[in-house]
């Protein structure tokens, strides 16, 4: 307690100096050794001070040169507007929505600011490969056999164990594995909603979920959100009498990257239980938090088995592995049946390999680095956007995840910018894709999952210049 | 030509002697060397004679002991009745159908005569493991990356090349890969049919397809079939005005194992094109033929792009790999969109590994052995059934695939037998699962994908005895 107090106090003092501008962006800070001398504390305490300041994004370490004040100009950029979708149920022909979305997939000549997954350069490839080889050797029939219906036991055990980290108390028997999170969402929606039903989604919303709703013939009501505090609980409450199912991404929802406060999550869970509306919770970004703590989930507050909590390793470890899961609460039997009918099983070897990878404890080490890298990337992106994007550009303040939301001054149509950018071999996600309503024309999503390089900075600068030509 | 004539003539002579009973079941035939002396032909010609006779199932080779006349008593058992479903559209709550189907999954204490896939003992595990390791090493980002949307290029190229073997002319661009054949069927049905539509299926039909139709809210019309000649084209024709989509398994349909003659396939394709009804063709058993030639597919006769031809390696190579494909004809765009929306991608590593395995040419060698083993198994099963099952039992004459259809004398309810057998740790598939109508109560499906052993023979004998107690 004494020591905790000490390092917190020192970190607090330095934080104030940074935030007030006494310490300037890019300025070098004392070495760990010098800090320990200056404050008369141990080396370990001194290290914890910098760890704490890094976690708050106030300080950056550079290999072989020490600690520096993080660039924070971008914090002066205004926030995007809170979304204000109309309280109407929209349905749409999926064909209209999706045409052209995947035409760029597989092109190697593009800079994919539109990519929603971390680049392979950030992933622990060597360790994963080793796990695949081991799984192939250790499975009784080399993985040619079907898994148990509920899915790989090790994977379920580890996902259950990790639920303690977000205030959950899952057991392995509570979980059903799936082929990625998207597959989990498909199964949940098919189990709970039928053609013509109405589903509530955040606005803006990940286009994949809008496509899915459209392809299942579901009507969509969009929920107002705030770029920092996330889901507008009052707005959701107003929609409740009209909806059948709710699908939310409370933690680091793409594109905005907000984290809905725990109290609001709790309120949402209790409201939905009251109305007997099932909540599908997509927590696939939950492990990519930039703060000090893994945020809780709606599932943490679920006492009725009414929350179907979905996750995957597609945003953190290996998109191409197709490994996901769902804790379906009281809907477990329905989920199991649908899984059996629609896919029989997932890929045995790969799920075994990921289960083993989680068992080794390497995942947490790796995640720590991934989070730091992505947070650094975000700061670099935001700084560059502040420098080179049109005057009046607003940006979100992601508290985790992989993406930034940009709001251009009115008049810049991101659909047109998409076409312009593509000619310069840059792929972006236009704002219009994130809604079924008439909004977000001047918005776009940028993924910061690509490694930050000078080349990438130039591309981002180029994108800003293209936007300026449209004013 | 001269040589062909020679070996065919000798084989024909021996065949007549076997069929007429001059040569008896189990009798030893001359060695290759002695046969060559006896007829004054080369050793190679002599070998071809036995190969031909084996292909006709008249002769069996036993390692280190030579060639013997195959047991064929079972050919005297009567055929099951041709199915005569009512021409009504049925729909059903999937829950009613599926309860208990998967409760036995994963149990290791049961003898799974109900298993619809070949046992791991029959699979080329070592070679497959090697391919997985190689794929993990050779893929640019170790397989963590998403595949191209249409799927692994090597896999598509090889499936296209193999289509020459069944009179197809597919190009790699005609194919879309899927996570197993079931996933292909799901995507096809979702693309082509909407809730309330009517689909035509063979009667009896693989339960997984009935479950799928039910879970998508489709009504089902069952098509009459004959245990040897398969789909009753006239019966299908009568249903056409009432159906929206047709899903057929013309080659070695489980449970009956028939092969619909090529002329009938051609007629079916032309009829459906005339009525503009899409045909989903499940050809997942097509490579497991017991005769001399890979049968053609409906797709072989498709000039309108109206046939969606689906396949997988789940019945031949590795059920747990989840590797399948579809050549969707003119519905390719719809299929691609649905694949993108519902699963994004398949598992990169595994699809690459199977693509490479097919490239090496090992698949054909391996399939040759697999077919021989399964055909031998079938004969052993059938012989044992003839010996130990109740008087009046009828059995199908599978021309390929993995399963036999048994018709017990009226009065033996296979649902009751299922319960009895489970107590003796034997799992069977009751006939009632293969229809939505009131039929097949006295029928069951037996898989012969388990390796034939004395132990297995005793289990089958035990099953026969249990059935006898029910008369």
Interface residues (C-beta under 8 A of the other chain):
Chain A: X94 X95 X98 X101 X102 X105 X106 X117 X120 X123 X125 X128 X129 X132 X133 X136 X137 X140 X141 X142 X143 X144 X145 X146 X147 X148 X149 X179 X180 X182 X183 X186 X190 X194 X195 X208 X211 X212 X215 X217 X317 X318 X319 X320 X321 X322 X336 X337 X338 X340 X341 X342 X343 X344 X345 X346 X347 X348 X349 X350
Chain B: X94 X95 X98 X101 X102 X105 X106 X117 X120 X123 X125 X128 X129 X132 X133 X136 X137 X140 X141 X142 X143 X144 X145 X146 X147 X148 X149 X179 X180 X182 X183 X186 X190 X194 X195 X208 X211 X212 X215 X217 X317 X318 X319 X320 X321 X322 X336 X337 X338 X340 X341 X342 X343 X344 X345 X346 X347 X348 X349 X350
